[in-house]
Amino acid sequence: MKTLYEISNKIISSSKLWIMIVAIIVFVIFSITVLPDQSAKAEAYSADVGSPDLSFFYAPTDLYRMAEAYGPEGRLYYVRARFTFDLVFPLVYGAFLMFTSAWALKELTIPNSRWRLLLLIPLLAVLFDLLENIAAAAVIGRYPQLTNLLAAFAPFFTLIKWIFVGSGFVLIVVYLVLIIWRRLKK
């Protein structure tokens, strides 16, 4: 636990407003320029069965059903996207969540506060997103061969990813409300 405090405090103490602003700008530009194109391509290959990345709950059988419906070309696209675009996007939203949270927690907390451990949420979001990408890409890429262990883990990784991603965005709103409230009180 001490190491987690050290990691959080190190990131928070070195956080700067300009780093947060750059992370926000990169996130917005990426979301406006790259994300729509990737979403359109994914939609074209998904054969109306969806994608594990955008699902909240799915079963291993659903993952195999998606792999079947994508066809060989769609499966190739899916795997390629997981190891290009979907390696970069978690880093982009992760940096946005982490640096915005670090700046806010620096404003709201004292050093060594337990609340600073909330900074780990964006890091966990990125970790589980990458684990999801690896597991789902392996299952879809190897189809029709079955990869049952990874097919069982992929839905778990996806669910945990969405919990941490959602929590990260909700916490930013909470932090901003607290900062505004604190400043209005003064």
Summary of the structure (lengths in Angstrom):
residues: 186
radius of gyration: 18.6
end to end distance: 34.6
largest distance: 63.3
contacts: 577
relative contact order: 0.15
helix: 84%
strand: 0%
